[in-house]
């Protein structure tokens, strides 16, 4: 699989490319990245965010291609720094969750971050699915350092053209960052 | 009134859009529910920690009961052992089934 111009051409053709990013300047209830080109094989979505809800944390959720129907199945495993693990999941949900992020009563300036991979997002044969990892810290104690991993399925064969993410409660604070990449 | 952000990946243009009345109502409802969700989570985490501690004690008690010679204990002691056994099994069952709404 060497391009006509050699390995460098092949590497260039198959690089991960930033499609778009947004850094919030004000508190915002949701962020929608739309008009995503269907020219890549996979999508990577990275985020770094904090919520303003009056709690140590809130769930983070997403919807694809503006579908707010009960078409999402998702599961997650939350692992605490103390060693406890908590599995959770929903079938037929109106969004998919990808862990928790810090809220207003978490330690100051503490954000959460995560990475989502949407495999074969532009295909139109099978349902879409993704895998993700999220890390969050709700207090300065080992038991409050959490690592989430999970997956979700969207019951649609349509190509993914937009990603909407939002806190389950409250807003994203200013400084929250969202980036979508394309990969071949 | 809250707002959401829309980013057009084809142009890079961003647009802040006020929430619709329905979106704002859903937002407000979720915000109102947040303290209850937080309280339930804190209680569940505390109960999980308590159960983990209790199970450690349960193991010691279960070993003691396992090793006890029935001929050397009185009936009240046996009755108490059964109660302790049931209590310890509750701790374990709650942990295994992840029912953290209580500890007994």
Interface residues (C-beta under 8 A of the other chain):
Chain A: X19 X20 X22 X24 X26 X27 X28 X29 X30 X31 X32 X33 X34 X35 X36 X37 X53 X54 X55 X56 X57 X58 X82 X84 X86 X87 X103 X143 X166 X168 X169 X170 X171 X178 X180
Chain B: X2 X3 X4 X5 X6 X7 X8 X9 X10 X11 X12 X14 X16 X19 X23 X27 X30 X31 X33 X34 X35 X37 X38 X41 X45 X48 X49 X52 X98
